[in-house]
Structures are given as C-alpha cells and as structure tokens.
Amino acid sequence: MDQYIGKLLDNRYEIMEQIGMGGMARVFRALDHRLNRQVAVKILREDLAEDAELRRRFHEESQAVAMLSHPNIVAVYDVSRSSDLEYIVMELIDGITLKQYMQKKGNKLNWREALHFITQIVKALGHAHSRGIIHRDIKPHNIMVLRDGSVKVADFGIARVASGGHSTLTQEALGSVHYISPEQARGSHIDARSDLYSAGVVLYEMITGRLPFEGDTPVSVAIQHINSIPLSPREIDPAIPEALEAITMKAMAPDPDNRYLSADDMLADLEEFRKNPNINFDYNVSGFQDDEDDVDKTQVLPTAASISRVGNRNREPERAQNRGRSNPPPRYREREEDEEEYDDGPRRPNWPIIGAVAAILVFVAALLFIMFSTAFSGSLGAQTQNVRVPSVTGYLFSEAQANTELLNGFTLVQGEEVESDQPAGTILQQDPNANDFVSGDNMTITVTVSSGQAEEIKMPDLEGQTLSQALGTLDDLNLGLEYDYNSRTSYHDTIPKDSVISTYPTEGTVLHEGQQIILEMSLGPEEPETVKVITLIGMPEEDALQAITDMGLNVGQVQRLPNSDQPEGYVWYQSIAADTAVEPGTSIDIFVSTGSESGSGGESGESSSKTISFQLPDAGGVVTVMVVDSQGNMVHSQEYDTNMNLTTEDIPVSGTGEETYTMFINGIPYDRQTVNFDS
C-alpha cells in the first residue's frame, strides 16, 4: 500500500487514494475532517523532496497560487510545510479534462462551444496575470470541464511570479511542447502574452480538431513553433467564422508584439465576436509573422531542400497540389526568412511551365464561357439556382425561426428532441449541414433540438437512518450508485449504532449515475473512561489523599473518628470499595482514625446483649450503612437498597455500662443512639 494512504496530515487531512501524478508532485483525494469535505492534496514527489531548492520553489509557487481566487481557477485552500513534507490542499474537481472532453466529441468542437470554453480560460488568465502570475503550461490537459459546462484552469504547478526571472526549455519542463510559445522554446524572456499564445493554440485545436504543429520529437515541434506558421483555421475548415480565425491567429502570432497586449484585450474581442459573429476585426492574419530582421529569432541552417525553395515565398500552389493527394494536407508552412539568394547564373525561360500555365488559363476561360452561356441560354430553359445552407446550430429554435436574415429564405423544421447539457430548445444538429449547397426548390432545414438536461436527482437526507434503510433509499434513485459504508465510523451521543451520521456528497447535492456515496456510520455513544479504585485503608492520611488525586478522583469528606484497628492518622474506611470502576472525577470519602477510646460504661460487670434499631433513609437507591461504637469499632456494615421499602434495621450489640453507637450513611453521620447495658 502507498505510504500516504490512510495517513492523517496535520491531524486534519486523511489521504484516501491517489488520483494523479504531475512533473513535481503526486495528487491524492483526501477528507478534510475539520470541514467534512473532500479535497485534493498535492504532495511534492519523494525523489524531489531531498532537493532544498526544489522544496523552496514548490512552497513559493504554492503560496503564489494561493493568492488567486476566481470561479475559473481551481482554488487552493491550504499550503503546508514541514521538515519532511511539502503539500498544498486544493479544490477537488468533479469533471474531466478539456482534452478528454474533446476526444469524446471527436477532437473537434462546434465553434460556439469553443467560444464558451476559451472565454472562461482567458478570464482565468486575466485574473492570474493581474496578480503577477504566469501559468506557463496552458493546455487542454490542465483545463477541467465541470458537469455544468463551466471550466477551471488547474495545475499552476510551474507558475512563478512574473518578476521571478527567465526560464528555458533545457532548464526545466515547461509542459507539453505542442502548446509552447516561440519565446518559451527559445528560452527568451516570457510574460503574460506567452499564456495567450498557448490559449490561442488551445482554441486552434478546439475549432480545427488538430494541433498546429506536429513532429516526431519534442525538439522538432518546438522548432516549428519558432520558425513556422500554421495553416489558418479556415484553410482546414472554411465554415469557421473569419472573426474567430482572426482572434485565434492574433493570439498565436509568433512575435509577442503582434499578439494581444493582455487577456482583457483578447476577452474584449471574444465578447464582440459573441455578440456579432459576422464582425470584421480587420486583422491581417498574414501580418502576424515575425519581422524579417528579428535578431532574437532562432535561425535554422539551410539544407539542400530549403535552398531549392529559396525565393518561392508563395506556397499556395504547393498546398493546393497536396490537397489533391491521398496524403493528409500539410499542417504548417515554413516561416519566410531573409535567406541569401543562390544564383547559378542567368536564368533561361522555362517554356514547358509557361506553356502549361497558358493551357490552364485557356481551359478556365472556356469553362467560364460555357457556364455563363448556359446560365443565360433560353434554349435550356429556366435554371435552378444553388443556395448555401446557413448555420443554425447553437441557436435557440425560436430565435433562429424568427431570424429571417439568418435563414435567408430557408424554412426551419423541428425534428428529433434529445436530452443534452444545452438549454432546452437549443439546436444541436441540422440537415442539410451548414455551408452545403442545395437547389432553390429544397429550402428546408430539419433540426435536432435539445430537450434540456434530465431532471436533477439530489442527495436525500439519510441522517439517523439504519444502513438498510439508507441503502434502500439510495437504490430507489435508480442511478447505479456505489456505496462505501466501512471506511468512515464515529461515536455519536444521539444516533444509534449502525445508523447514518452524515454522507458525502452532502444532502441536496446533485447526483450522477454510478457516483460513489460515502456513508459515515455511528458506533453509538462512546463508553466513558473508567478508573479502578485502589485500597486506601491502612494508608496514612497524606498518602491516601495523594493516591486519590493520582487516580484522577476528587477528595470528598474526610472524617476523623476513633478506631481500634488503625493507629491514629491512618485510614480505616473508604466510601468506594477497592476494585470498583468509576468515572474520572468521582468523589471518594475517607475516615481517618483518631486512636482508640475507652468505653463510658461501668468499671466492672458482665457483658450483656441488646438490639438497637436505626431508621433507614429514603434515599432512592443503594446506600452503605455502617455502625461504629464509641471506640471506633465497626459493629455493622451493609449495603441497602432503599427502593425495597425497608424502614428500619435491627442490629444486635453487646457490652457493659453505657455505650454510644453512630450510624453512617455513605460515610456521613446520620443517626446516633446510646445503650445502657446495665439496665
């Protein structure tokens, strides 16, 4: 078993299971006993904990992240540092990573959904940047998608205060190289705009379904970030709105000066685009390249292949040619560099190429002539015009139906209605697809509409129910829940044994199919701690008093009475018998001998016997009755249950002359009688 499982950190966080492993730390699910909630605990890896510098950095970064408080950032609750352990306590997220979400959706998201996610990501970055924190590792793997559709940026594990200095790719792991900014790859100074570049890559991947750069090794991918420009999103999917493409490419500009100056600037464009998807930002996508004379840019030595391409700066024909092949289209194009022209002497006209181009132009002209002739020829009759299908996905059905400008003559027909996490009435799919061309006599779009989420089922109140009752209540929800009712037990003063004290999740929490339910079960009232009384009789008074204190008991009444069995100053009676188990703090009385006293009867004469009667008290319980004579001799000792309707006790005594007898109830003088044996 893992050394941390079951461990209680700072007498508060109980480690339950490992749920993740990062570059610097392991992440565990834990229970916060103080607040009765589950949390995530990130513990510095054992192999790194021996490095004092790494421990210092981990602690400083944790404190920096704890400064952040934003609904789109995973919250940090606590930061702890001890001689042998470094850990932080974070919010436990119920969701999946954006990467997993994209994979479930086939890697490509609807642009409206991508806009929803990237807006929240940029808001989180804006909050962090305003407090001097740069994430440095923005990627879909570090972004959590919650069940309500909101996102939280996680793992600021390599974030540092912005003024904390520089970092290079060769010095430390900076996250996935597919999302790294060019300045990060070069080891140059980075700032908040580096996070915006990575956010742009995430947006690029969401709307195109693929990464801008790929390679066989991390180094090759990093070099592409430095020296290459990716295909624009609309080259991959023409249905992507031009404004969203402009936002993406501006965020991914290789030169930081060509990017957004801040997250707030990027957020402003995203908001403008959300309000009007047809907005024109007037950004020159091709202008977001590095300046040709950027001296800070890493240069790549020319190869034979690159030399052969010198001067060919417009590669559109090559991309068009590649699209016609069976191989996938190129994922990027080389960034233009100021490379030296290699001149092998005077160039001669390439007549075969010129002839081919001329033939193509003639063919295109002829084709255009035929198309226009057909369109206007009366002999062919009236021609049906092809119309582009508008995109209605993501709109509410009622809004799209009323938007005549959007529909452009099309009629909207509601088809199937399915449950989804989108609001009721939202259009999920359409037939025909957006941007398809249809004939003018087929102007109907059939759509699949969301019926909204299924009715939410919430955690019932199970407190006080027996285990069988609680499990029956949960089974009736028909969610296929999993139960854990063995790992959490506690004593409880009022909830009976084997009944529910509390649950996780708590009452009122929305439940999901297959979710684990933790039941904290009662062990019943905790039995009080007891103390076994020792023998005090025969001890000197001082020793007896100390012994009572040492046992955790209280000293009650101390009576000093004559006794012939114990010398003066020694205990001859204790109100609680030896070996009796009592609760701590119980009071105990003792009798201390004052020595023997001679009787007050006659000086001579024979002993005679008599019977004395004592009235028993109505104490409502068991009492200890003792009778002693004037010399301190105990002549009677017995326990009586006063609930048995006893009233008097007859006690036989013998002696000579006159004798006085004292009756003690639970060590306290209760009654006294004098007997004259001569009468």
Secondary structure, DSSP 8 states (H G I E B T S, - for coil): --TTTT-EETTTEEEEEEEEE-SSEEEEEEEETTTTEEEEEEEE-HHHHT-HHHHHHHHHHHHHHHT---TTB--EEEEEE-SS-EEEEEE---EEEHHHHHHHTTS---HHHHHHHHHHHHHHHHHHHHTTEE-S--SGGGEEEETTS-EEE---TT-EEGGG----TTTS--S-GGG--HHHHHT----HHHHHHHHHHHHHHHHHSS-S---SSHHHHHHHHHHEEE--HHHH-TTS-HHHHHHHHHHT-SSGGGS-SSHHHHHHHHHHHHH-TT------GGG-S--TT-TTS------HHHHHTTT----HHHHHHHHTSSS---SEEE----------S-----HHHHHHHHHHHHHHHHHHHHHHHHHH-GGG-----EEE----TTSBHHHHHH-HHHHTT-EEEEEEEE--SS-TTBEEEEES-TT-EEETT--EEEEEEE-------B----TT-BHHHHHHHHHTT-S--EEE-SS-EE--SSS-TTBEEEEES-TT-B--TT-EEEEEEE--S-----EE----TTSBHHHHHHHHHHTT-EEEEEEEE--SSS-TTBEEEESS-TT-EE-TT-EEEEEEE------SS-SS---EEEEEEEE----SSEEEEEEE-TTS-EEEEEEEEGGG---EEEEEEEESSEEEEEEEETTEEEEEEEEETT-
